[in-house]
């Protein structure tokens, strides 16, 4: 019997493939922190929203996990823009 050697071609994952899940999770955190901003303050949704938007854009440019990137981008945009809107509206 001949023994065939199984050679794996290596992992096709790269660190850039994690932009989608990171954007999605940070977008959800930003959205939930926006809902609870009366208790948490506005720093959490602003920071998580900025990171979610950044990772979402990088993921869309990279082209992997586009659905997760779009959901994270929208959640991050809401998490970032709603507190900014409140600051502008309440300062007038």
Backbone as ProteinMPNN parsed JSONL, in Angstrom:
{"seq_chain_A": "XXXXXXXXXXXXXXXXXXXXXXXXXXXXXXXXXXXXXXXXXXXXXXXXXXXXXXXXXXXXXXXXXXXXXXXXXXXXXXXXXXXXXXXXXXXX", "coords_chain_A": {"N_chain_A": [[0.828, -1.186, 0.0], [0.479, 2.137, -0.808], [1.409, 5.071, 0.775], [-0.202, 8.009, 0.863], [0.621, 11.33, 0.972], [-0.873, 13.817, 2.738], [-1.32, 17.056, 2.048], [-1.954, 20.084, 3.355], [-3.423, 23.006, 2.128], [-3.126, 25.235, 3.554], [-4.362, 27.897, 5.6], [-7.05, 29.891, 4.567], [-7.952, 32.086, 5.756], [-7.582, 35.436, 6.807], [-6.356, 38.174, 8.771], [-7.897, 40.3, 7.947], [-10.357, 39.248, 7.403], [-11.805, 39.418, 9.668], [-12.992, 41.852, 9.943], [-15.735, 42.121, 9.379], [-17.234, 40.557, 11.427], [-16.253, 41.978, 13.677], [-17.146, 44.578, 13.169], [-19.903, 44.124, 13.149], [-20.39, 43.245, 15.819], [-19.499, 45.47, 17.321], [-21.222, 47.384, 16.27], [-23.703, 46.489, 17.221], [-23.244, 46.765, 19.966], [-22.887, 49.541, 20.062], [-25.424, 50.409, 19.246], [-27.104, 49.349, 21.275], [-25.957, 50.627, 23.482], [-26.616, 53.211, 22.839], [-29.362, 53.188, 23.181], [-29.403, 52.809, 25.909], [-28.184, 55.108, 26.814], [-28.87, 57.004, 28.678], [-28.231, 55.88, 31.086], [-25.623, 54.924, 30.753], [-24.13, 56.981, 29.656], [-22.673, 59.015, 27.026], [-20.27, 58.308, 25.971], [-19.666, 55.597, 25.485], [-21.445, 54.743, 23.317], [-20.476, 56.513, 21.346], [-17.721, 55.855, 21.028], [-17.83, 53.068, 20.418], [-19.44, 53.225, 18.153], [-17.865, 54.734, 16.351], [-15.706, 52.954, 15.974], [-17.103, 50.759, 14.896], [-18.058, 51.815, 12.485], [-15.628, 52.37, 11.23], [-14.434, 49.769, 11.009], [-16.434, 48.602, 9.488], [-16.332, 50.003, 7.042], [-13.706, 49.379, 6.252], [-14.009, 46.63, 5.952], [-15.875, 46.514, 3.864], [-14.382, 47.588, 1.807], [-12.393, 45.672, 1.656], [-13.866, 43.391, 0.999], [-14.843, 41.061, 2.197], [-17.281, 39.267, 4.065], [-19.527, 41.016, 3.627], [-22.243, 41.463, 4.289], [-22.327, 41.414, 7.106], [-20.655, 43.551, 7.547], [-22.139, 45.7, 6.531], [-24.389, 45.713, 8.226], [-23.115, 46.219, 10.674], [-22.024, 48.699, 10.046], [-24.311, 50.31, 9.738], [-25.487, 50.074, 12.311], [-23.397, 51.137, 13.844], [-23.302, 53.727, 12.778], [-25.771, 54.746, 13.614], [-25.352, 54.547, 16.368], [-23.311, 56.377, 16.662], [-24.228, 58.815, 15.475], [-26.675, 59.508, 16.73], [-26.172, 60.306, 19.519], [-24.584, 62.543, 18.886], [-26.412, 64.116, 17.501], [-28.214, 64.589, 19.62], [-26.593, 66.118, 21.326], [-26.213, 68.405, 19.774], [-28.875, 69.261, 19.432], [-29.72, 69.762, 22.054], [-28.05, 71.738, 22.871], [-28.869, 74.093, 21.82]], "CA_chain_A": [[0.0, 0.0, 0.0], [1.227, 3.382, -0.841], [0.917, 6.093, 1.699], [-0.253, 9.326, 0.245], [0.856, 12.408, 1.909], [-1.908, 14.849, 2.641], [-0.745, 18.381, 2.237], [-2.997, 21.105, 3.424], [-3.062, 24.206, 1.371], [-3.012, 26.359, 4.472], [-5.586, 28.611, 5.949], [-7.389, 30.991, 3.665], [-8.375, 33.223, 6.56], [-6.605, 36.474, 7.076], [-6.88, 39.086, 9.788], [-8.882, 41.195, 7.339], [-11.673, 38.62, 7.371], [-12.47, 39.687, 10.939], [-13.614, 43.179, 9.943], [-17.189, 41.958, 9.411], [-17.72, 40.248, 12.769], [-15.924, 43.062, 14.612], [-18.061, 45.671, 12.882], [-21.232, 43.718, 13.591], [-20.489, 43.242, 17.278], [-19.395, 46.847, 17.804], [-22.451, 48.075, 15.883], [-24.748, 46.099, 18.173], [-22.901, 47.412, 21.238], [-23.161, 50.972, 19.918], [-26.877, 50.615, 19.206], [-27.64, 49.106, 22.614], [-25.471, 51.686, 24.363], [-27.392, 54.41, 22.513], [-30.661, 53.033, 23.845], [-29.173, 52.948, 27.344], [-27.255, 56.215, 27.031], [-29.247, 57.719, 29.89], [-27.539, 55.232, 32.192], [-24.208, 54.698, 30.454], [-23.462, 58.156, 29.121], [-22.569, 59.005, 25.571], [-18.926, 57.925, 25.535], [-19.669, 54.22, 24.981], [-21.944, 54.653, 21.936], [-19.622, 57.249, 20.415], [-16.51, 55.083, 20.75], [-18.182, 51.832, 19.71], [-19.949, 53.608, 16.833], [-16.726, 55.1, 15.495], [-14.977, 51.742, 15.615], [-17.942, 49.94, 14.017], [-18.052, 52.437, 11.153], [-14.291, 52.181, 10.659], [-14.277, 48.377, 10.603], [-17.386, 48.331, 8.417], [-15.795, 50.546, 5.787], [-12.551, 48.563, 5.876], [-14.51, 45.338, 5.492], [-16.486, 46.686, 2.551], [-13.3, 47.781, 0.842], [-11.713, 44.379, 1.531], [-14.764, 42.527, 0.25], [-15.24, 39.841, 2.893], [-18.374, 39.422, 5.026], [-20.159, 42.297, 3.323], [-23.504, 41.605, 5.01], [-22.003, 41.784, 8.479], [-20.078, 44.898, 7.514], [-23.209, 46.685, 6.321], [-25.179, 45.793, 9.464], [-22.277, 46.916, 11.647], [-21.898, 50.085, 9.618], [-25.57, 51.005, 10.057], [-25.598, 50.151, 13.771], [-22.384, 52.08, 14.312], [-23.692, 55.08, 12.391], [-26.838, 55.153, 14.541], [-24.729, 54.719, 17.671], [-22.488, 57.585, 16.666], [-24.933, 60.037, 15.088], [-27.756, 59.867, 17.646], [-25.674, 61.182, 20.586], [-24.147, 63.822, 18.311], [-27.658, 64.862, 17.25], [-28.726, 65.052, 20.907], [-25.746, 67.208, 21.816], [-26.5, 69.605, 18.986], [-30.241, 69.696, 19.692], [-29.865, 70.243, 23.422], [-27.193, 72.905, 23.108], [-29.502, 75.292, 21.269]], "C_chain_A": [[0.868, 1.243, 0.0], [0.58, 4.387, 0.113], [0.967, 7.433, 0.988], [-0.094, 10.378, 1.319], [-0.184, 13.494, 1.684], [-1.269, 16.18, 2.995], [-1.885, 19.376, 2.272], [-2.504, 22.352, 2.709], [-2.944, 25.422, 2.267], [-4.354, 27.028, 4.689], [-5.818, 29.752, 4.97], [-7.857, 32.214, 4.434], [-7.218, 34.199, 6.716], [-7.169, 37.366, 8.173], [-7.944, 40.035, 9.231], [-10.268, 40.573, 7.274], [-12.441, 38.848, 8.67], [-13.097, 41.076, 11.006], [-15.134, 43.081, 10.041], [-17.722, 41.628, 10.785], [-17.415, 41.34, 13.795], [-16.866, 44.244, 14.412], [-19.468, 45.358, 13.368], [-21.36, 43.786, 15.103], [-20.389, 44.654, 17.856], [-20.615, 47.672, 17.42], [-23.6, 47.748, 16.809], [-24.494, 46.748, 19.529], [-23.214, 48.9, 21.176], [-24.654, 51.255, 19.927], [-27.493, 50.419, 20.589], [-27.184, 50.175, 23.607], [-26.186, 53.004, 24.075], [-28.745, 54.355, 23.192], [-30.515, 53.267, 25.344], [-28.264, 54.128, 27.682], [-27.632, 57.074, 28.232], [-28.546, 57.155, 31.105], [-26.038, 55.141, 31.97], [-23.447, 55.957, 30.081], [-23.314, 58.028, 27.614], [-21.201, 58.567, 25.072], [-18.911, 56.53, 24.918], [-20.254, 54.144, 23.569], [-21.085, 55.413, 20.928], [-18.379, 56.441, 20.036], [-16.826, 53.818, 19.968], [-18.702, 52.136, 18.306], [-18.84, 53.98, 15.874], [-15.953, 53.862, 15.044], [-15.785, 50.854, 14.669], [-17.972, 50.499, 12.601], [-16.705, 52.223, 10.478], [-14.096, 50.751, 10.167], [-15.243, 48.003, 9.483], [-16.894, 48.819, 7.07], [-14.593, 49.732, 5.322], [-12.986, 47.196, 5.358], [-15.165, 45.42, 4.131], [-15.433, 46.883, 1.466], [-12.584, 46.455, 0.586], [-12.568, 43.366, 0.784], [-15.146, 41.232, 0.928], [-16.317, 40.168, 3.909], [-19.116, 40.745, 4.846], [-21.462, 42.519, 4.084], [-23.281, 42.041, 6.444], [-21.437, 43.195, 8.542], [-21.16, 45.964, 7.372], [-24.056, 46.839, 7.581], [-24.394, 46.521, 10.548], [-22.113, 48.382, 11.322], [-23.14, 50.881, 9.969], [-25.736, 51.154, 11.567], [-24.605, 51.126, 14.367], [-22.723, 53.517, 13.963], [-24.805, 55.604, 13.293], [-26.249, 55.422, 15.918], [-23.875, 55.957, 17.761], [-23.311, 58.846, 16.436], [-26.032, 60.451, 16.061], [-27.253, 60.696, 18.835], [-25.177, 62.533, 20.078], [-25.357, 64.707, 18.031], [-28.228, 65.402, 18.57], [-27.905, 66.194, 21.472], [-26.028, 68.497, 21.078], [-27.887, 70.144, 19.307], [-30.391, 70.292, 21.078], [-28.994, 71.447, 23.725], [-27.803, 74.188, 22.577], [-30.579, 75.804, 22.169]], "O_chain_A": [[1.855, 1.349, 0.728], [-0.642, 4.501, 0.209], [2.023, 7.913, 0.574], [-0.631, 10.276, 2.422], [-0.342, 14.013, 0.579], [-0.754, 16.382, 4.095], [-2.672, 19.486, 1.332], [-1.317, 22.676, 2.707], [-2.688, 26.526, 1.786], [-5.34, 26.73, 4.016], [-4.894, 30.477, 4.602], [-8.129, 33.259, 3.842], [-6.048, 33.819, 6.749], [-8.364, 37.301, 8.463], [-8.797, 40.516, 9.976], [-11.257, 41.287, 7.109], [-13.618, 38.499, 8.755], [-13.677, 41.438, 12.03], [-15.755, 43.891, 10.728], [-18.589, 42.345, 11.285], [-18.226, 41.598, 14.685], [-17.329, 44.842, 15.383], [-20.145, 46.219, 13.929], [-22.338, 44.329, 15.617], [-21.122, 44.993, 18.785], [-21.008, 48.569, 18.166], [-24.391, 48.627, 17.153], [-25.428, 47.227, 20.172], [-23.749, 49.461, 22.132], [-25.103, 52.224, 20.539], [-28.31, 51.229, 21.027], [-27.954, 50.579, 24.479], [-26.345, 53.828, 24.976], [-29.223, 55.36, 23.719], [-31.394, 53.853, 25.975], [-27.638, 54.136, 28.742], [-26.787, 57.802, 28.752], [-28.291, 57.885, 32.063], [-25.265, 55.271, 32.919], [-22.221, 55.984, 30.187], [-23.77, 57.058, 27.008], [-20.993, 58.464, 23.863], [-18.215, 56.303, 23.928], [-19.633, 53.543, 22.693], [-20.978, 54.998, 19.774], [-18.028, 56.354, 18.86], [-16.17, 53.522, 18.97], [-18.432, 51.383, 17.371], [-18.867, 53.586, 14.708], [-15.591, 53.738, 13.874], [-15.227, 50.263, 13.745], [-17.917, 49.745, 11.63], [-16.647, 51.926, 9.285], [-13.646, 50.537, 9.041], [-14.915, 47.181, 8.627], [-17.027, 48.119, 6.066], [-14.471, 49.427, 4.136], [-12.387, 46.668, 4.421], [-15.032, 44.501, 3.322], [-15.583, 46.398, 0.345], [-12.215, 46.148, -0.547], [-12.042, 42.565, 0.012], [-15.731, 40.364, 0.28], [-16.277, 41.221, 4.546], [-19.305, 41.497, 5.802], [-21.758, 43.645, 4.484], [-23.965, 42.935, 6.941], [-21.711, 43.941, 9.481], [-21.098, 47.009, 8.02], [-24.403, 47.955, 7.966], [-24.952, 47.352, 11.265], [-22.067, 49.22, 12.222], [-23.036, 52.011, 10.447], [-26.085, 52.23, 12.051], [-24.936, 51.863, 15.295], [-22.467, 54.427, 14.751], [-24.789, 56.769, 13.691], [-26.602, 56.408, 16.565], [-23.731, 56.531, 18.84], [-23.115, 59.844, 17.128], [-26.296, 61.645, 16.204], [-27.865, 61.719, 19.142], [-25.33, 63.549, 20.756], [-25.328, 65.909, 18.294], [-28.675, 66.548, 18.626], [-28.458, 67.138, 22.036], [-26.078, 69.567, 21.686], [-28.062, 71.356, 19.441], [-31.139, 71.255, 21.247], [-29.19, 72.109, 24.744], [-27.295, 75.272, 22.862], [-31.217, 76.81, 21.857]]}, "name": "protein", "num_of_chains": 1, "seq": "XXXXXXXXXXXXXXXXXXXXXXXXXXXXXXXXXXXXXXXXXXXXXXXXXXXXXXXXXXXXXXXXXXXXXXXXXXXXXXXXXXXXXXXXXXXX"}
